[in-house]
Amino acid sequence: MLKKKERVKVKEPEDPRRDVFSALACSRRIQIVELLRDGEKCASEIIPILGIDQSAVSRHLSILKKVGILASRKKGVNVYYRIATESVFTLLEVASEIVEKRNKELLKKLKGS
C-alpha cells in the first residue's frame, strides 16, 4: 500500500531586516528615535518626556540598540543614547509617505461614494 505523501515544512530563512521593522513597530520606540533626531540624550531625559517608567524606557532603548538603530556611551552613572545611522529617518519618512498615500486613497474612495 502506498503512503500518502507527507508535507514537509520547509523553514524559510529569516530576513535580518525583520528585526529592524519589528523594533520600529512600537510607537514609543518611534518617539524615542524622533527625540534623538536633535542629538544624544541620557535615558533620564527621555523618561519624563515619554511619561513611562524607567524600566520600560530601558527596554525600548535596548531593543533599538540591539538592532543597530541606536548607539550609546557611558559617562559616569549615565548612559547617553544617539542615532547610530541616519538611515532610520529615511525609513520613517518612507513609512510616512506610504501612510499618507493610503489615507489619500481612502479619502478619495469615501468622497466618491
N, C-alpha and C positions, 0 to 999 in steps of 0.2 A: 504494500500500500504506500502511496506517495504522501509525504507530509506536506501540509500547507507551508508555503514559504513564510518564514518569519521575517517580520520587518526589523531591520537593523537600524537603530537610530544612530545617525552619524552626527557627532557633536561638531557644530560649526566652530571654527576658531574665533576666539573673542577679539573684537576690534578694540585696540587700546584707546581709540578716540571716545569710546563709550564712557570711559571714566571721566573724561573732561565734561561731556554733556551731562552725565549724572551729577557731577559736582555743581554744575550750574542749574540743575533742575530745582533748586531751592531758592525762593525769593530772598531769604535772609542772606544767602551767600552772594547773590547778585548785588544786594545792598552793600555788602562788605567790599566787593570789588569796586563798586561805584564810589564808596567812601575813600578808597585808596587811590583813586584816579589822580588826586591832587598831591599825593606823596605818602610816605610811610606814616603809620600811626601805631601807637602802642595799644595792646589789647585793652588796657584800662580806659583808653579814649573811645574805643568802639562800643564798649558795654553800655554806657548811658545813652548813646545815640540810638542804638537798636532797642534799648529797653528790655533786654532779656538777660538772664543770669550769666555769670562768668563761665560756668561750665559749658553752656550752650555755645557761647561765642568761641571758646577754645576749641570745641569740637568742629565748628564750622571752619575756623582758621586752619585747623589741622587737615581737614579734608581738602581745602583749596591748596594748601601747601603740598600735600601728598601727590596731587595730580600735576603739579608744576605751574599752577596759576600764580601762587604767592611764593615769596621768599621771606626769610626772617633773619634778624640778627639780635643777639642778646647784648644788653648794656646794663650791667648791674643786675638788678632783680627784674628788670623789664625786658619784654620781648617786643621788638618792633617789626611790623609786617609791611611789605611793599609788594607791588605788582612785579612778578618775575618776567612776564612777557606782555608787551603792549598789544600783542595779537588778540588777547582776550577781549579788548574793546572793539576790535573789528568783528569778532564773533558776535558780540552783543548787539552791535549795530545791524548786522545782517539779520539777526533774530528779530530785531525791532522792525526792519523793513518787511519781513515775512508777515509779522502780525499786522502791520499797517495795511499791507496789500489784502490780506484776508478780511480785515474789517471793512475796507472799502468795497470789496466784492459782496460781503454780506449786506451792507447798507444799500448797495445798488439793487440787490435782489429784493430787499424789503420795500424800497421805493417803487420798484417795478410791479409789485404785487397789487 
